[in-house]
Amino acid sequence: MSDLVRLPRFEGSSLLNLVATLERRLTGSAPALDLRADLAERLPEAATYVLVLFDGLGAHQLDHPAARELAGDLIDPIDAMFPTTTTVNLSTVATGLAPVSHGTIGHHMWIPELSTVVNVLKWIIPGAGPAAYDTTTMLPSPNLWERLRSAGIEPITVQPGAFESTPLSQALYRGCRIEPVWTERELVTATVDLAAQPGRLIFTYLPHVDVAAHLFGQNSEQYEAALATASGAWRDIRRGLPAHAVAVGTADHGHLDYSPADKHLIRGRPDAFGDPRSLYLRDNPPDDLPGRWYPLADMLSWLGPGPEHPHLRERLPEGVMLADRGDLLIPSTMDLRLTGYHGGLEPEEVQIPFLVANPS
């Protein structure tokens, strides 16, 4: 495997381990390993934790001047789950499990019950409309929120109000109180106010960086403004928390920019799913794609440790084509209009920040 490919480190340096550490601190147990000792010791004990997730904020993106409030609280980069995409990593947060166990393995997934590929971010069948699927059963039970409730800890997610009733939210937040907000100020205020009560895990989600990076790229004014919004929200949450609460920040993946010349269109492959940076195929790949083919036997370990989800094998491809650095593999079901993409195993995609707020 190329030196430019970074496999997630599940033995104490990943999002999986961060979630396990928070759960174990609050309840005394967790299904996954904790963060390694030198990282865990930088995370203070607390009666309430606030986990802030900045969608699309890779660790390398903290070098931008607009991210200085975030960069000042960086403990160390940790690793996102593979594929490095939102649905996969939010499922790890919601369950405390690796993808091999929670069963969400891509942005576009083969759903065997429907015999088709589904965009699981929006829960639509590309070209055919909404998918008829009970998403509340998508993730294993008990999930993280249900385990917390059983231990007497109240889980609350602070989310943009437009997401509250979506099929993905129904999948992710079964058993979790949803606090909808409509502005950045409401998000900060709700997070701080909810943290006033001990015995809670508050999960606050900010989509701004991901949206700007996808649409406009990392050299745009819109991206700079989104970073400033995220940085300001972190600063204000940090300043507003009571003494018994600690804020932890992270992300679900990083971003890379691409030009139109980097986009390789794949047609006539209805078996293609996954992501443009890590394309799953249910049959052998063409010989002329700019990437490297890994059969299922090789890629299975990339989905992490733990027992297999009962439907994992039915959802899996024959293998994955990892696009070469600087290339995208875009079938007709995926969006080719964007500037920023992710989903592969470049360090910029895999490495995400582990932040701990230092009150000031």
C-alpha positions in Angstrom: 0.0 0.0 0.0 1.3 3.5 -0.9 2.8 5.8 1.6 0.1 8.3 0.6 -2.6 6.0 2.0 -3.4 6.1 5.7 -5.4 3.3 7.2 -7.4 4.3 10.3 -5.7 3.4 13.6 -8.3 1.6 15.8 -6.0 0.8 18.7 -6.4 4.1 20.5 -6.0 6.9 17.9 -9.4 7.1 16.2 -12.9 8.6 16.4 -14.0 5.2 17.6 -11.6 5.4 20.6 -12.7 8.9 21.4 -16.3 7.9 21.6 -15.4 4.9 23.7 -13.5 7.1 26.2 -16.4 9.5 26.6 -18.8 6.6 27.1 -16.5 4.9 29.6 -16.0 8.1 31.6 -19.7 8.6 31.9 -20.9 5.0 32.4 -17.9 2.9 33.3 -18.0 0.7 30.2 -17.8 0.9 26.4 -17.7 -1.7 23.6 -14.4 -0.3 22.1 -10.9 0.5 23.3 -10.2 3.9 24.8 -7.9 6.5 23.4 -4.3 5.7 24.0 -3.0 6.9 27.4 -1.2 10.0 26.3 -4.3 11.3 24.6 -6.8 10.2 27.3 -4.8 12.0 30.0 -5.3 15.3 28.1 -9.1 14.9 28.5 -10.3 16.0 31.9 -12.8 14.1 33.9 -16.2 15.8 33.8 -19.8 15.3 34.9 -21.0 16.4 31.4 -19.2 16.2 28.1 -20.0 18.3 25.0 -18.8 16.6 21.8 -18.7 19.1 19.0 -18.4 17.7 15.5 -17.3 20.0 12.7 -18.4 18.3 9.5 -15.6 18.3 6.9 -12.9 19.7 9.1 -9.7 17.7 8.6 -6.7 18.2 10.9 -4.7 19.8 8.1 -7.5 22.5 7.6 -6.7 24.0 11.0 -3.7 25.6 9.3 -6.0 28.2 7.9 -5.9 31.6 9.7 -9.7 31.6 10.2 -9.3 28.3 12.3 -7.0 29.7 14.9 -9.5 29.4 17.8 -9.8 25.7 16.9 -6.1 25.1 16.3 -5.2 26.6 19.7 -7.0 23.7 21.4 -5.7 20.9 19.2 -4.4 17.9 21.2 -3.4 15.8 18.3 -4.9 14.4 15.0 -6.8 11.2 15.3 -8.3 9.1 12.5 -11.8 9.0 11.0 -13.4 5.7 10.0 -13.2 4.3 6.5 -14.8 5.3 4.2 -14.1 8.9 5.3 -17.6 10.2 4.8 -20.3 11.6 7.0 -22.8 8.7 7.2 -20.1 6.3 8.2 -18.5 8.4 10.9 -21.8 9.8 12.3 -22.9 6.1 12.6 -19.7 5.5 14.7 -20.6 8.4 17.0 -24.2 7.2 17.3 -23.2 3.6 18.1 -19.7 3.7 19.6 -18.9 0.9 17.0 -16.7 0.5 14.0 -18.3 0.3 10.5 -17.8 -3.5 10.5 -20.3 -3.6 13.4 -22.7 -0.7 12.8 -23.0 -1.7 9.1 -23.0 1.8 7.5 -20.2 1.4 4.9 -20.6 4.4 2.5 -22.3 7.5 1.3 -24.0 5.3 -1.4 -24.8 1.8 -0.2 -26.2 -1.3 -1.6 -29.4 -2.1 0.4 -30.2 -5.8 -0.2 -33.8 -5.5 1.1 -34.4 -3.0 -1.8 -32.0 -4.7 -4.3 -30.6 -1.3 -5.2 -28.1 1.4 -4.4 -29.4 4.1 -1.9 -27.9 7.5 -1.1 -28.0 7.0 2.7 -27.3 10.7 3.5 -30.6 11.6 1.9 -32.2 8.2 1.8 -33.1 8.4 -1.8 -32.7 5.9 -4.7 -30.7 7.9 -7.3 -33.1 8.7 -10.2 -36.1 7.1 -8.5 -37.0 9.1 -5.4 -37.3 8.3 -1.6 -36.3 4.8 -0.4 -39.0 2.9 1.3 -37.0 1.8 4.3 -37.5 2.0 8.1 -34.3 3.8 9.0 -34.9 3.5 12.7 -33.8 -0.1 12.3 -30.6 0.7 10.3 -28.2 0.8 13.3 -27.7 -1.9 15.9 -29.4 -1.9 19.3 -28.5 -0.7 21.8 -26.8 2.3 20.3 -24.7 4.8 22.2 -27.7 6.9 23.3 -29.6 3.9 24.5 -26.7 2.7 26.6 -26.2 6.1 28.1 -29.9 6.3 29.1 -29.6 2.9 30.7 -26.7 4.2 32.8 -28.6 7.3 33.9 -26.9 9.7 31.5 -29.1 11.9 29.3 -28.0 12.1 25.6 -28.9 15.3 23.7 -28.0 16.3 20.2 -28.0 19.9 19.1 -28.7 19.9 15.4 -29.8 22.3 12.6 -33.6 22.3 12.7 -33.9 21.3 9.0 -32.3 17.9 9.9 -34.6 17.0 12.8 -37.1 14.7 11.0 -34.9 13.4 8.2 -34.6 9.6 7.6 -30.8 9.9 8.5 -31.6 11.6 11.8 -34.2 8.9 12.6 -31.4 6.4 12.0 -28.7 8.1 14.0 -30.6 9.5 17.0 -32.9 6.7 18.1 -33.1 7.2 21.9 -31.5 10.6 21.8 -33.3 13.9 22.5 -32.9 16.3 19.6 -32.6 20.0 20.2 -33.3 21.8 16.9 -31.6 25.1 16.3 -31.8 27.6 13.4 -28.9 29.9 13.8 -25.3 29.7 15.0 -26.2 31.8 18.0 -29.0 29.4 18.9 -26.6 26.5 18.5 -24.1 28.0 21.0 -26.8 29.1 23.5 -28.5 25.7 23.4 -25.3 23.8 23.9 -24.2 26.0 26.8 -27.6 26.0 28.5 -28.0 22.2 28.2 -24.5 21.7 29.6 -25.6 23.4 32.9 -27.0 20.1 34.1 -24.5 17.3 35.1 -24.9 13.8 33.8 -25.3 14.5 30.1 -23.6 13.9 26.8 -24.3 16.7 24.4 -23.5 16.1 20.8 -23.4 19.4 18.8 -23.1 19.2 15.0 -22.0 22.0 12.7 -22.2 21.5 8.9 -20.8 24.8 7.8 -17.2 23.8 6.8 -18.3 20.8 4.9 -20.9 22.7 2.8 -18.5 25.4 1.9 -15.7 23.0 1.1 -17.9 20.9 -1.2 -19.4 23.8 -3.0 -16.6 26.4 -3.2 -13.3 24.8 -2.2 -10.8 25.7 0.3 -9.5 28.8 -1.4 -12.9 30.5 -1.4 -14.3 33.4 0.7 -17.2 31.2 1.5 -14.9 28.5 3.0 -13.0 31.1 5.0 -16.4 32.4 6.4 -17.5 28.9 7.3 -14.2 28.3 9.2 -14.7 31.6 11.0 -18.2 30.5 12.0 -17.0 27.2 13.3 -14.1 28.7 15.1 -16.3 31.4 16.7 -18.9 28.8 17.8 -16.1 26.7 19.5 -14.8 29.8 21.2 -18.2 30.8 22.6 -19.1 27.3 23.7 -15.7 27.0 25.5 -16.2 30.3 27.3 -19.8 29.6 28.3 -19.5 26.1 29.8 -19.9 25.5 33.5 -17.0 24.1 35.6 -18.4 20.6 35.6 -18.5 20.4 31.8 -15.8 19.8 29.2 -16.0 20.4 25.4 -14.3 18.0 23.0 -14.1 18.8 19.3 -13.6 16.6 16.3 -14.8 15.9 12.8 -16.0 13.1 10.5 -13.4 13.5 7.6 -11.2 16.1 5.9 -11.5 17.6 2.4 -9.5 17.8 -0.8 -10.2 20.1 -3.7 -10.5 18.8 -7.3 -10.7 20.5 -10.7 -12.9 19.3 -13.6 -9.9 17.6 -15.2 -9.6 15.4 -12.1 -13.1 13.9 -12.6 -13.3 10.6 -14.4 -16.9 9.7 -15.3 -17.9 6.1 -15.1 -21.0 5.1 -17.1 -22.8 1.8 -17.5 -21.9 0.5 -14.1 -25.2 0.2 -12.0 -23.2 -1.9 -9.6 -21.0 1.1 -8.6 -21.6 2.7 -5.2 -19.6 4.1 -2.2 -17.8 7.4 -2.8 -15.9 9.0 -5.7 -12.7 8.6 -3.8 -13.3 5.0 -2.8 -15.6 3.4 -5.4 -17.2 0.1 -4.5 -18.0 -2.4 -7.3 -20.1 -5.6 -7.1 -18.1 -6.9 -10.1 -14.5 -6.6 -11.4 -13.3 -3.1 -12.3 -12.4 -1.8 -15.7 -8.6 -1.8 -16.4 -8.4 1.9 -17.3 -9.5 3.5 -14.1 -6.9 5.8 -12.3 -6.8 3.9 -9.0 -5.9 0.7 -7.3 -8.2 -2.3 -6.8 -8.5 -4.0 -3.4 -10.6 -7.1 -3.2 -13.0 -7.6 -0.4 -10.6 -9.8 1.5 -8.1 -7.0 1.6 -10.4 -4.1 2.5 -12.5 -5.8 5.1 -10.0 -5.0 7.9 -10.3 -1.3 7.0 -13.8 -1.3 8.5 -12.4 -1.8 12.0 -12.6 -4.3 14.8 -15.6 -6.0 16.3 -18.3 -8.5 15.4 -19.8 -8.1 11.9 -23.2 -6.4 11.5 -25.7 -9.2 10.6 -26.3 -7.7 7.1 -22.7 -6.6 6.5 -21.9 -9.3 4.0 -25.0 -8.6 1.9 -24.1 -4.9 1.8 -20.4 -5.3 0.8 -19.0 -5.1 -2.7 -16.6 -7.4 -4.4 -13.9 -4.8 -3.6 -13.0 -1.2 -3.7 -11.2 1.0 -6.2 -9.2 3.6 -4.3 -8.8 6.5 -6.7 -5.3 7.8 -7.2 -4.3 11.0 -5.4 -5.8 13.9 -7.4 -8.4 11.7 -9.1 -12.2 11.1 -8.7 -14.2 8.2 -10.0 -17.7 9.4 -10.5 -20.5 7.2 -11.7 -23.8 8.6 -13.0 -25.5 8.4 -9.6 -23.0 10.7 -7.9 -22.5 14.5 -8.0 -19.8 15.7 -10.4 -20.5 19.4 -9.8 -18.6 19.9 -6.5 -15.1 21.2 -5.8 -14.4 19.5 -2.5 -14.5 15.7 -2.1 -13.5 13.0 0.4 -14.1 9.4 1.2 -10.7 7.9 0.5 -7.5 7.1 2.5 -5.3 10.1 1.8 -4.0 11.5 5.1 -5.9 14.7 4.5 -9.2 12.7 4.4 -8.4 10.4 7.3 -6.8 12.7 9.9 -9.3 14.7 11.9 -8.7 16.9 15.0 -9.0 15.9 18.6 -9.7 19.2 20.4 -10.2 19.8 24.1 -11.4 23.2 25.2 -9.2 25.2 27.5 -11.4 27.6 29.4 -10.4 31.2 29.1 
